[in-house]
């Protein structure tokens, strides 16, 4: 229960400091009244329908929704505008493609994310697998979708409706935009931003490319030594012989690769951590059906490869608390349970889970408590079972 209390205290503290995620921004209401405020930066992957804001650092958190807000943004980071648009809601998953090349338009009121703003404007709407780009000209035309759709043709083939190329060629006429360039234009953020920027430059328009993500290091490599407290119980279900070995202190050494997902303010990451560990102990085992005693040695070493997800809670600009959930694949070395009386038992690789709670300072130094679910190291032997349990304290130093 103590560890759960500790987690609750940590999460409460995190919530208290979450004000550091509020950044200088603004919104305008349906009457074009502008409010300067602090907006909670969610680093939205999917376009939001509402957002949280505060008038000042000490004021109460409020929520603004699409019904009441015309535009909102965080200065130098992002901007959204409300618009009533026709959006193609066709599925893009190959398993659910239709055989109709025409878009399946639905009229919806959405917050569109502004990518380029000038004589020609570019917007994007994302919701899970749905990614649609929109455009408008001269700040007063209707916002229309750039049309791209994959569809089935004659049941076995997949074709694309690339109408967006004709739209751009027709509406963004300029000397530096060639027909050949349009033909090679893909329906993605980078290509579309580039062509809209080119058009605004060519026409001498003042423009802003709002999609300016701060440079992020999405890969981290850390050295992770640790102290492990491990114990082992073995039992022969046929002879009802069992032994609980004492908990032993061992050491581990791992190398962690962290791949940060580029959304939600870098809170999510994929982690892989090959780790060498060992466990050694010995004891005297007494058989329940006889007075026979035997001396037993346990020598278990392996390379563990935990693979899983990490979620971070930012406490302040220098500190964060993180939680891990990992699936562990174990590659044992020359490991066995040896006895002076019974047949020696070779240990076998098994899978298990690891849960961790840690703290990191200045993206360099970390400490983490990790709990490993029990695993059976003798699963391939008739009548023999084992229960290996471990808890560790892992220290980390991030190289980059």
C-alpha angles and dihedrals in degrees: 000000000000093000091052090051089051091052091050091051090049094050091047090052091048091052090052093054095042088102086087087076092063111100135187111276147128145222136202123216128220090275091056093251110151122219121194110213148136113273123200106244107224094168085227117219091183120043109262128230093203140012140202122242144169129207090220138358092266099041128099121275114252134186125227121195136201090256091067105029129075100183137355137176150164111238114256090357116065146340133200130192129195117236140165102231142165106242128187107237096185115140116252097194108111091229092059103039116137125222092235115099091199121093119256098230123199124179112236140163107235144166104242119201113233113230102166126014123191138078085333118035127203125199137176135207120196129182115161107297092354112098118167131170124210135189143190136184132227094359093273108068124098114274109246133186120249099233123232124151136167116213141169119261121197089346095278105054130070120214135177133231101217097183090141090075092058091046092054094043090051100043104030100054111167139140095248094051109077129192089241090055090051092051091057093045113121125209096249138109098256097049095044094047090051095053093046091049089049091052093050091048092048093052093046091242123158104241141170125212099208096182094092107143115190112248108266131192100227096179126064129180119198138180109226120192116177148184114230129199107200138170136183133207121191130188138181106212093197098053094027089232115151140167133192108205118210120259111266132199115233138163134241134193124200142171115217126204112196120193110193118211109233098234142063091045094298092295097135127062142168113231133196119181121178105199134184114215138166138194124193129177142141138201146156117267120205118201115232094218096050143017090254114135126192135184112237128196123194119202113175124167129157149154108250119199110197114191120184153102133298128201122195132207112200111222096179136329091286102037140053138170118218138191126205136199115189140176110219126214111194125207107189124207125211092323129159148146106241128194137181090224113028133051112281115253120219114216119235135210116262137172129242144152133260127203121194141186117192148163128223128195125203091343088283114075126047143170125193140183113216131191119200120203114235118270135193113238095184101053095131096056122089114243093358122107132167139193116210115188129181142179122184145186110216126194123200141199117188114218094190 
